[in-house]
Amino acid sequence: MLQQVNGHGSGSAAHSGESLREDLKELLGGEVPPQQLNDLTKVNPVTLETVLRCLQARYMADTFYTNAGCTLVAMNPFKPVPQLYSPELMREYHAASQPQTLKPHIFTVGEQTYRNVKSLIEPVNQSVVVSGESGAGKTWTSRCLMKFYAVVAASPMSWESHKVAERIEQRILNSNPVMEAFGNACTLRNSNSSRFGKFIQLQLNGAQQMTGAAVQTYLLEKTRVACQAPSERNFHIFYQIYKGAHAEERVRWRLPEGAAFSWLPHPERTLEEDCFEVTREAMLHLGIDAPTQNNIFQALAGLLHLGNTRFADSGNEAQPCPLVDDAQCSVGTSALLLGLPEDHLLETLQIRTIRAGRGQQVFQKPCSQAECNTRRDCLAKLVYARLFDWLVSVINSSICAAPDSWTTFIGLLDVYGFESFPNNSLEQLCINYANEKLQQHFVAHYLRAQQTPTALHPQEEYAMEGLAWSFVSYQDNQPCLDLIEGSPVSICSLINEECRLNRPSSAAQLQTRIESALTGHPRLGRDRLSPEPSFIVLHYAGPVRYRTAGLVEKNKDPVPPELTSLLQQSQDPLLKVLFPADPEDKSPEEPSGQNRAPVLTVVSKFKASLEQLLQVLHGTTPHYIRCIKPNSQAQAQIFHREEGSMARITALW
Ligand SMILES: Nc1ncnc2c1ncn2[C@@H]1O[C@H](COP(=O)(O)OP(=O)(O)OP(=O)(O)O)[C@@H](O)[C@H]1O
């Protein structure tokens, strides 16, 4: 692997920069200095090497945005560049007669979409698809675009009415810190990584003022509540309450200074995202009052104590597993904070209810130590996922406009980027499946655009781009999508079938089934050296090895009905809302009988939400922003051109 920092292995930065510019001048035929080359399609000749060099030169010159045909490439500066996002600059792009003639910027995309919604070009609705790997800057970009629209599409509310009802744009911006506190976490790749996908629809009226917004979220990584990978953290909000609670709140939420929680790893690390006050303030602006906030934080503290509840092996399967020494206190505190009777909570974790026979007779069976821990984790995930969904619905009711008050929208899609870890499971399969879908959408749009000239992209320009970009093969990724989601047999259908059969699933068996049912598929591979059952999918962005162990269980995402009914008996006002007692309110993932297969699997639900999203995107004019992470250390002024990043960059077009 070529290890090059700023394109040079040694030498001073000044010298490196100079020789890089010289190299580039030569490559470009001594014409345009690379910093001034605003469009990668103008690099001559267009090769991966020249494109990377051009991006590198621009990055070193603090030029972070570059056009690439119909895509805007955004390189993460990894340092504050306030002048690049100032309201003055926003207004400059907004006022420009031809914003696309200004330097490439996300504001060009912002302004283009804003102008398009009032144009007569169909479809009027616009969407901006922001993509890139974890830490590349997607959330930052989406946030900046929202600020841009908040400035240029402000509703004409008077200062007086502003005092009464906070401006809608401000409320929309306030949704960011709240969603990030509850949905983001520090991972190995990014200290503020979004652990969910987000599509925000900014709603505009006939006068092009922003009258409201609606947020749709996708697949929150709820497993993080109860299980954090080494060196990673739980969701930010847990650290915020742990570090930021006032003395009196610490007493109320049973969070004494220095208390240790197993679900709160690395509390000593302080991040800028740990700012509790910002979250509280934003929640208040969204209409979540102080008592409700107290209920939320109290329930979260209850989950932290639940995480300290550990079981020992009973040594006798007829006996419930006892708690380890100091866990009795944790169960008691957790029960208190969640408004549950302590003995009921403990019993629900220790004892399983089984319905069997014709008359659906009820039996009780003590759970094994592992089952007790699984039930504990499941309870936490259930509470957190419901809380997150409830918050999204509260945010939506605070920012959503009445249907007759808006006519068009601009959608911002910030989805998790393509992921490949040493261990990949169902989460990565879903994420990479979403990326395959979006890539297909992008390629289809690009090809369509080549055939359809518009004012902004005359046909000759596209034709030239097509020529210039011929080094990048616009791979049709339909075969890969067929492998993942196709009918009648695909990876998803086989995993779903295992769930339906509701038999003990073995990882090796699933691997064999996938291999035999999909044998010879061009996008399916096998790692013969893998120490565990797995399969490889050859994605457009690279091969990913998925472990089969745990896939079926995660896809079922079973929730023992006893856990739901326990939570329905909570005396806590918030849990009463999250788990209404009405028996008809059962969600589809909760089977009414112990042995009944779930109605909808995780994969089926994800597929359905993805299809809905694509339908929305198909009804809009799409714009693409590809975020690039110039180095994996999150350092400013370093551009790594090693193979990995080259591969990622080629995958981007
Ligand atoms: N334009 C920018 N200017 C300054 N810093 C930036 C910019 N874009 C990104 N960053 C920095 O990079 C970090 C990672 O960016 P961001 O969280 O937006 O990545 P992401 O692509 O959304 O990652 P994930 O997929 O993990 O959520 C930010 O926390 C910020 O510190």
The ligand as an SDF file (V2000), in Angstrom:
LIG
                    3D

 31 33  0  0  0  0  0  0  0  0999 V2000
  -16.8170   21.3690    6.4020 N   0  0  0  0  0  0  0  0  0  0  0  0
  -16.2420   21.0610    7.5570 C   0  0  0  0  0  0  0  0  0  0  0  0
  -15.5200   21.9690    8.2300 N   0  0  0  0  0  0  0  0  0  0  0  0
  -14.9060   21.6530    9.3890 C   0  0  0  0  0  0  0  0  0  0  0  0
  -14.9490   20.4330    9.9590 N   0  0  0  0  0  0  0  0  0  0  0  0
  -15.6550   19.4870    9.3320 C   0  0  0  0  0  0  0  0  0  0  0  0
  -16.3500   19.7440    8.1110 C   0  0  0  0  0  0  0  0  0  0  0  0
  -16.9590   18.6200    7.7340 N   0  0  0  0  0  0  0  0  0  0  0  0
  -16.6920   17.7030    8.6720 C   0  0  0  0  0  0  0  0  0  0  0  0
  -15.9180   18.2110    9.6290 N   0  0  0  0  0  0  0  0  0  0  0  0
  -15.3780   17.5080   10.8160 C   0  0  0  0  0  0  0  0  0  0  0  0
  -15.4100   16.1160   10.5680 O   0  0  0  0  0  0  0  0  0  0  0  0
  -16.1840   15.4360   11.5480 C   0  0  0  0  0  0  0  0  0  0  0  0
  -16.9410   14.3150   10.9060 C   0  0  0  0  0  0  0  0  0  0  0  0
  -17.9550   14.8520   10.0850 O   0  0  0  0  0  0  0  0  0  0  0  0
  -19.4410   14.2610   10.0440 P   0  0  0  0  0  0  0  0  0  0  0  0
  -19.8630   13.8880   11.4090 O   0  0  0  0  0  0  0  0  0  0  0  0
  -20.2580   15.2060    9.2820 O   0  0  0  0  0  0  0  0  0  0  0  0
  -19.1760   12.9200    9.2330 O   0  0  0  0  0  0  0  0  0  0  0  0
  -20.2620   11.9060    8.6480 P   0  0  0  0  0  0  0  0  0  0  0  0
  -19.8940   11.6690    7.2240 O   0  0  0  0  0  0  0  0  0  0  0  0
  -21.6320   12.3890    8.9120 O   0  0  0  0  0  0  0  0  0  0  0  0
  -19.9400   10.6080    9.4900 O   0  0  0  0  0  0  0  0  0  0  0  0
  -20.9090    9.4110    9.9750 P   0  0  0  0  0  0  0  0  0  0  0  0
  -21.2910    8.6380    8.7620 O   0  0  0  0  0  0  0  0  0  0  0  0
  -20.0050    8.6340   10.8850 O   0  0  0  0  0  0  0  0  0  0  0  0
  -22.0410   10.0450   10.6790 O   0  0  0  0  0  0  0  0  0  0  0  0
  -17.0580   16.5180   12.1690 C   0  0  0  0  0  0  0  0  0  0  0  0
  -17.3720   16.2190   13.4970 O   0  0  0  0  0  0  0  0  0  0  0  0
  -16.1930   17.7530   12.0680 C   0  0  0  0  0  0  0  0  0  0  0  0
  -15.2920   17.7860   13.1450 O   0  0  0  0  0  0  0  0  0  0  0  0
  1  2  1  0
  2  3  1  0
  2  7  2  0
  3  4  2  0
  4  5  1  0
  5  6  2  0
  6  7  1  0
  6 10  1  0
  7  8  1  0
  8  9  2  0
  9 10  1  0
 10 11  1  0
 11 12  1  0
 11 30  1  0
 12 13  1  0
 13 14  1  0
 13 28  1  0
 14 15  1  0
 15 16  1  0
 16 17  2  0
 16 18  1  0
 16 19  1  0
 19 20  1  0
 20 21  2  0
 20 22  1  0
 20 23  1  0
 23 24  1  0
 24 25  2  0
 24 26  1  0
 24 27  1  0
 28 29  1  0
 28 30  1  0
 30 31  1  0
M  END
$$$$
